Amino acid sequence: MDTLARQPDILLPKYVGETDSVSFDFTDSLDTGETLASSSVAATVWDGTDSSPSAIISGSSVISTVYVIQKVTAGLANVWYLLLCTATTSLGRTLQSSALLPVVRANQA
């Protein structure tokens, strides 16, 4: 496993067959009057084996006020995915937030 300077959020497990949305909250990172202007989310394997971890990302991320929302789908059972959200603000700053998403078979949760 890699070591991160900041600890990622740990999300509730997602079933292999589910498509769901995850959100990243930038409330505490934005200055007064600053807004989110653009965003993207990338996926890598934190623990387990998946040769195509980016396939868990479904479509583009969406900005909703101080949140970035990303749909995730499929994934492999017993794999933990590290989702890294990168957002650019109206003031030109680049902010990042991360979350760990475990994927399980329906009978494992």
MDTraj code that builds the backbone (N, CA, C; nanometers):
import mdtraj as md
import numpy as np

residues = "MET ASP THR LEU ALA ARG GLN PRO ASP ILE LEU LEU PRO LYS TYR VAL GLY GLU THR ASP SER VAL SER PHE ASP PHE THR ASP SER LEU ASP THR GLY GLU THR LEU ALA SER SER SER VAL ALA ALA THR VAL TRP ASP GLY THR ASP SER SER PRO SER ALA ILE ILE SER GLY SER SER VAL ILE SER THR VAL TYR VAL ILE GLN LYS VAL THR ALA GLY LEU ALA ASN VAL TRP TYR LEU LEU LEU CYS THR ALA THR THR SER LEU GLY ARG THR LEU GLN SER SER ALA LEU LEU PRO VAL VAL ARG ALA ASN GLN ALA".split()
xyz = np.array([
    [0.0824, -0.1188, 0.0000],
    [0.0000, 0.0000, 0.0000],
    [0.0869, 0.1253, 0.0000],
    [0.0344, 0.2287, -0.0622],
    [0.1031, 0.3571, -0.0654],
    [0.0762, 0.4332, 0.0637],
    [0.1596, 0.5330, 0.0904],
    [0.1388, 0.6200, 0.2047],
    [0.0939, 0.7561, 0.1528],
    [-0.0153, 0.8064, 0.2079],
    [-0.0665, 0.9371, 0.1679],
    [-0.0393, 1.0375, 0.2781],
    [-0.0128, 1.1628, 0.2393],
    [0.0095, 1.2677, 0.3375],
    [-0.1176, 1.2969, 0.4158],
    [-0.2318, 1.2991, 0.3462],
    [-0.3624, 1.3168, 0.4099],
    [-0.4351, 1.1843, 0.4026],
    [-0.5093, 1.1542, 0.5058],
    [-0.5848, 1.0294, 0.5066],
    [-0.7106, 1.0445, 0.4208],
    [-0.7349, 0.9497, 0.3306],
    [-0.8573, 0.9563, 0.2501],
    [-0.9790, 0.9202, 0.3333],
    [-1.0949, 0.9691, 0.2912],
    [-1.2196, 0.9248, 0.3519],
    [-1.2376, 0.7776, 0.3169],
    [-1.3058, 0.7034, 0.4027],
    [-1.3376, 0.5645, 0.3719],
    [-1.4873, 0.5562, 0.3482],
    [-1.5233, 0.5182, 0.2269],
    [-1.6633, 0.5115, 0.1866],
    [-1.7230, 0.3762, 0.2236],
    [-1.8556, 0.3709, 0.2308],
    [-1.9236, 0.2441, 0.2530],
    [-1.8984, 0.1532, 0.1336],
    [-1.8946, 0.0216, 0.1552],
    [-1.8704, -0.0702, 0.0431],
    [-1.9765, -0.0570, -0.0656],
    [-1.9325, -0.0771, -0.1891],
    [-2.0198, -0.0787, -0.3056],
    [-2.0233, -0.2217, -0.3570],
    [-2.1420, -0.2704, -0.3908],
    [-2.1536, -0.4029, -0.4499],
    [-2.1041, -0.4007, -0.5937],
    [-2.0510, -0.5124, -0.6411],
    [-2.0001, -0.5238, -0.7775],
    [-2.1037, -0.4786, -0.8801],
    [-2.2292, -0.5185, -0.8643],
    [-2.3329, -0.4878, -0.9624],
    [-2.3963, -0.3510, -0.9506],
    [-2.3532, -0.2720, -0.8556],
    [-2.4133, -0.1404, -0.8326],
    [-2.3497, -0.0306, -0.9167],
    [-2.4315, 0.0675, -0.9510],
    [-2.3826, 0.1962, -0.9985],
    [-2.4319, 0.2970, -0.8957],
    [-2.3406, 0.3743, -0.8410],
    [-2.3746, 0.4671, -0.7339],
    [-2.2959, 0.5961, -0.7551],
    [-2.3237, 0.6944, -0.6731],
    [-2.2504, 0.8212, -0.6788],
    [-2.1731, 0.8411, -0.5498],
    [-2.0544, 0.8957, -0.5628],
    [-1.9753, 0.9359, -0.4469],
    [-1.9560, 1.0864, -0.4553],
    [-1.9404, 1.1500, -0.3401],
    [-1.9224, 1.2952, -0.3418],
    [-1.7989, 1.3349, -0.2620],
    [-1.7391, 1.4424, -0.3051],
    [-1.6224, 1.5009, -0.2405],
    [-1.6610, 1.6407, -0.1958],
    [-1.6428, 1.6700, -0.0681],
    [-1.6862, 1.7961, -0.0082],
    [-1.5670, 1.8907, 0.0062],
    [-1.5725, 2.0043, -0.0616],
    [-1.4643, 2.1025, -0.0571],
    [-1.4992, 2.2241, 0.0292],
    [-1.6024, 2.2131, 0.1118],
    [-1.6470, 2.3246, 0.1960],
    [-1.5320, 2.3895, 0.2724],
    [-1.4525, 2.3090, 0.3405],
    [-1.3470, 2.3626, 0.4261],
    [-1.2244, 2.4125, 0.3499],
    [-1.2193, 2.3846, 0.2195],
    [-1.1031, 2.4244, 0.1397],
    [-1.1224, 2.5539, 0.0628],
    [-1.2466, 2.5970, 0.0480],
    [-1.2758, 2.7157, -0.0322],
    [-1.2703, 2.8434, 0.0504],
    [-1.2123, 2.9469, -0.0089],
    [-1.2102, 3.0785, 0.0544],
    [-1.3463, 3.1452, 0.0339],
    [-1.3741, 3.2497, 0.1107],
    [-1.5000, 3.3229, 0.0975],
    [-1.5175, 3.3719, -0.0459],
    [-1.6308, 3.3387, -0.1060],
    [-1.6616, 3.3805, -0.2423],
    [-1.6024, 3.2931, -0.3507],
    [-1.5159, 3.2015, -0.3143],
    [-1.4529, 3.1117, -0.4112],
    [-1.5476, 2.9968, -0.4449],
    [-1.5489, 2.9546, -0.5687],
    [-1.6350, 2.8446, -0.6125],
    [-1.5519, 2.7405, -0.6872],
    [-1.6116, 2.6242, -0.7060],
    [-1.5473, 2.5202, -0.7853],
    [-1.5774, 2.5475, -0.9323],
    [-1.4747, 2.5434, -1.0167],
    [-1.4906, 2.5750, -1.1580],
    [-1.4842, 2.4514, -1.2474],
    [-1.4000, 2.3559, -1.2144],
    [-1.3893, 2.2331, -1.2927],
    [-1.3408, 2.1208, -1.2016],
    [-1.3635, 1.9966, -1.2480],
    [-1.3249, 1.8830, -1.1645],
    [-1.3019, 1.7586, -1.2479],
    [-1.2286, 1.6658, -1.1905],
    [-1.2107, 1.5340, -1.2497],
    [-1.1825, 1.4353, -1.1369],
    [-1.2140, 1.3088, -1.1616],
    [-1.1889, 1.2039, -1.0630],
    [-1.1160, 1.0899, -1.1328],
    [-1.0098, 1.0413, -1.0708],
    [-0.9322, 0.9290, -1.1233],
    [-0.9349, 0.8156, -1.0206],
    [-0.9251, 0.6923, -1.0693],
    [-0.9268, 0.5757, -0.9816],
    [-0.8004, 0.4926, -1.0021],
    [-0.7432, 0.4491, -0.8900],
    [-0.6319, 0.3546, -0.8911],
    [-0.6630, 0.2467, -0.7884],
    [-0.5879, 0.1386, -0.7919],
    [-0.6062, 0.0316, -0.6939],
    [-0.5255, 0.0651, -0.5692],
    [-0.5932, 0.0610, -0.4541],
    [-0.5265, 0.0817, -0.3255],
    [-0.4846, -0.0527, -0.2680],
    [-0.5750, -0.1528, -0.2804],
    [-0.5454, -0.2868, -0.2304],
    [-0.6233, -0.3872, -0.3147],
    [-0.5593, -0.4946, -0.3553],
    [-0.6223, -0.5947, -0.4398],
    [-0.5648, -0.5875, -0.5800],
    [-0.6349, -0.6488, -0.6748],
    [-0.5857, -0.6544, -0.8123],
    [-0.6969, -0.6208, -0.9102],
    [-0.6724, -0.5205, -0.9941],
    [-0.7609, -0.4834, -1.1039],
    [-0.6720, -0.4167, -1.2086],
    [-0.6626, -0.4778, -1.3256],
    [-0.5747, -0.4233, -1.4301],
    [-0.6338, -0.2998, -1.4981],
    [-0.7624, -0.2708, -1.4735],
    [-0.8277, -0.1530, -1.5331],
    [-0.9070, -0.0751, -1.4287],
    [-0.8408, -0.0202, -1.3288],
    [-0.9150, 0.0468, -1.2215],
    [-0.9954, 0.1679, -1.2675],
    [-0.9524, 0.2334, -1.3753],
    [-1.0257, 0.3511, -1.4225],
    [-1.1641, 0.3156, -1.4757],
    [-1.1893, 0.1864, -1.5029],
    [-1.3205, 0.1441, -1.5539],
    [-1.4311, 0.1610, -1.4497],
    [-1.3948, 0.1812, -1.3233],
    [-1.4959, 0.2022, -1.2192],
    [-1.5591, 0.3418, -1.2302],
    [-1.4900, 0.4342, -1.2953],
    [-1.5407, 0.5707, -1.3144],
    [-1.6416, 0.5700, -1.4287],
    [-1.7609, 0.6221, -1.4024],
    [-1.8674, 0.6254, -1.5033],
    [-1.9008, 0.7700, -1.5384],
    [-1.8597, 0.8129, -1.6561],
    [-1.8890, 0.9483, -1.7000],
    [-1.8002, 1.0523, -1.6326],
    [-1.8369, 1.1771, -1.6531],
    [-1.7621, 1.2892, -1.5968],
    [-1.8171, 1.3281, -1.4605],
    [-1.7310, 1.3884, -1.3808],
    [-1.7757, 1.4396, -1.2515],
    [-1.8620, 1.5634, -1.2726],
    [-1.9458, 1.5917, -1.1717],
    [-2.0379, 1.7055, -1.1769],
    [-2.0154, 1.7911, -1.0526],
    [-2.0149, 1.9223, -1.0713],
    [-2.0010, 2.0145, -0.9582],
    [-2.1397, 2.0563, -0.9119],
    [-2.1625, 2.0467, -0.7816],
    [-2.2870, 2.0918, -0.7198],
    [-2.2493, 2.1756, -0.5981],
    [-2.2473, 2.3053, -0.6134],
    [-2.2033, 2.4032, -0.5129],
    [-2.0621, 2.3684, -0.4643],
    [-2.0467, 2.3181, -0.3406],
    [-1.9139, 2.2888, -0.2843],
    [-1.8767, 2.1411, -0.2972],
    [-1.9575, 2.0656, -0.3695],
    [-1.9358, 1.9212, -0.3843],
    [-1.8993, 1.8854, -0.5274],
    [-1.8177, 1.7806, -0.5420],
    [-1.7949, 1.7164, -0.6708],
    [-1.8571, 1.5781, -0.6589],
    [-1.9419, 1.5442, -0.7548],
    [-2.0132, 1.4167, -0.7531],
    [-1.9676, 1.3335, -0.8722],
    [-1.9380, 1.2065, -0.8446],
    [-1.8894, 1.1165, -0.9485],
    [-1.9643, 0.9837, -0.9406],
    [-2.0168, 0.9362, -1.0543],
    [-2.0771, 0.8039, -1.0594],
    [-1.9668, 0.6998, -1.0688],
    [-1.9871, 0.5893, -0.9955],
    [-1.8957, 0.4752, -1.0013],
    [-1.9782, 0.3508, -1.0307],
    [-1.9186, 0.2580, -1.1046],
    [-1.9917, 0.1389, -1.1454],
    [-1.8995, 0.0181, -1.1471],
    [-1.9594, -0.0988, -1.1339],
    [-1.8873, -0.2265, -1.1436],
    [-1.7710, -0.2336, -1.0452],
    [-1.6512, -0.2587, -1.0937],
    [-1.5372, -0.2838, -1.0078],
    [-1.5264, -0.4327, -0.9791],
    [-1.4173, -0.4720, -0.9180],
    [-1.3937, -0.6123, -0.8864],
    [-1.4078, -0.6370, -0.7370],
    [-1.4660, -0.7513, -0.7023],
    [-1.4844, -0.7868, -0.5608],
    [-1.3492, -0.7963, -0.4905],
    [-1.3479, -0.7532, -0.3666],
    [-1.2299, -0.7576, -0.2798],
    [-1.1186, -0.6626, -0.3227],
    [-1.1548, -0.5602, -0.3978],
    [-1.0583, -0.4569, -0.4364],
    [-1.0986, -0.3260, -0.3695],
    [-0.9990, -0.2563, -0.3156],
    [-1.0181, -0.1216, -0.2621],
    [-0.9636, -0.0245, -0.3661],
    [-1.0478, 0.0695, -0.4074],
    [-1.0095, 0.1699, -0.5061],
    [-0.9825, 0.3027, -0.4364],
    [-0.8757, 0.3687, -0.4775],
    [-0.8471, 0.5038, -0.4305],
    [-0.8999, 0.5991, -0.5362],
    [-0.9972, 0.6798, -0.4985],
    [-1.0549, 0.7802, -0.5881],
    [-0.9925, 0.9148, -0.5533],
    [-0.9311, 0.9780, -0.6515],
    [-0.8669, 1.1075, -0.6303],
    [-0.9412, 1.2128, -0.7112],
    [-1.0008, 1.3073, -0.6405],
    [-1.0755, 1.4157, -0.7026],
    [-0.9866, 1.5397, -0.7077],
    [-0.9752, 1.5966, -0.8269],
    [-0.8993, 1.7197, -0.8458],
    [-0.9961, 1.8273, -0.8941],
    [-0.9989, 1.9390, -0.8236],
    [-1.0897, 2.0487, -0.8586],
    [-1.0104, 2.1777, -0.8739],
    [-1.0478, 2.2559, -0.9738],
    [-0.9909, 2.3884, -0.9937],
    [-1.0958, 2.4893, -0.9484],
    [-1.0510, 2.5931, -0.8794],
    [-1.1445, 2.6916, -0.8253],
    [-1.1513, 2.8164, -0.9127],
    [-1.2475, 2.8995, -0.8811],
    [-1.2647, 3.0268, -0.9521],
    [-1.1456, 3.1204, -0.9321],
    [-1.0637, 3.0948, -0.8306],
    [-0.9440, 3.1753, -0.8060],
    [-0.8186, 3.1107, -0.8644],
    [-0.8370, 3.0017, -0.9405],
    [-0.7245, 2.9357, -1.0055],
    [-0.6475, 2.8384, -0.9185],
    [-0.6992, 2.8101, -0.8005],
    [-0.6321, 2.7131, -0.7140],
    [-0.6708, 2.5707, -0.7556],
    [-0.5808, 2.4758, -0.7330],
    [-0.6085, 2.3349, -0.7563],
    [-0.6165, 2.2661, -0.6211],
    [-0.7317, 2.2032, -0.5961],
    [-0.7571, 2.1344, -0.4700],
    [-0.7761, 1.9856, -0.4981],
    [-0.7392, 1.9021, -0.4009],
    [-0.7597, 1.7589, -0.4162],
    [-0.8203, 1.6988, -0.2904],
    [-0.8984, 1.5938, -0.3114],
    [-0.9584, 1.5175, -0.2032],
    [-0.9585, 1.3713, -0.2474],
    [-0.9463, 1.2803, -0.1519],
    [-0.9416, 1.1389, -0.1889],
    [-1.0340, 1.0569, -0.0999],
    [-1.0715, 0.9408, -0.1535],
    [-1.1583, 0.8495, -0.0793],
    [-1.1258, 0.7065, -0.1194],
    [-1.1366, 0.6165, -0.0229],
    [-1.1197, 0.4740, -0.0492],
    [-1.2563, 0.4097, -0.0642],
    [-1.2743, 0.3353, -0.1731],
    [-1.4008, 0.2684, -0.2016],
    [-1.3772, 0.1181, -0.2106],
    [-1.4252, 0.0414, -0.1105],
    [-1.4158, -0.1043, -0.1198],
    [-1.5307, -0.1582, -0.2046],
    [-1.5008, -0.2569, -0.2871],
    [-1.6038, -0.3226, -0.3684],
    [-1.6153, -0.4674, -0.3216],
    [-1.7400, -0.5113, -0.3007],
    [-1.7650, -0.6461, -0.2496],
    [-1.8744, -0.7136, -0.3304],
    [-1.8797, -0.8473, -0.3232],
    [-1.9938, -0.9193, -0.3770],
    [-2.1092, -0.8974, -0.2812],
    [-2.2319, -0.9072, -0.3289],
    [-2.3515, -0.8771, -0.2487],
    [-2.3571, -0.9590, -0.1205],
    [-2.3089, -1.0809, -0.1189],
    [-2.3172, -1.1636, 0.0024],
    [-2.2017, -1.1409, 0.0985],
    [-2.1155, -1.0417, 0.0737],
    [-2.0013, -1.0139, 0.1605],
    [-2.0210, -0.8925, 0.2494],
    [-2.1193, -0.8092, 0.2197],
    [-2.1319, -0.6818, 0.2937],
    [-2.1818, -0.7038, 0.4333],
])
top = md.Topology()
chain = top.add_chain()
for i, resn in enumerate(residues, 1):
    res = top.add_residue(resn, chain, resSeq=i)
    for name in ("N", "CA", "C"):
        top.add_atom(name, md.element.get_by_symbol(name[0]), res)
traj = md.Trajectory(xyz[None], top)
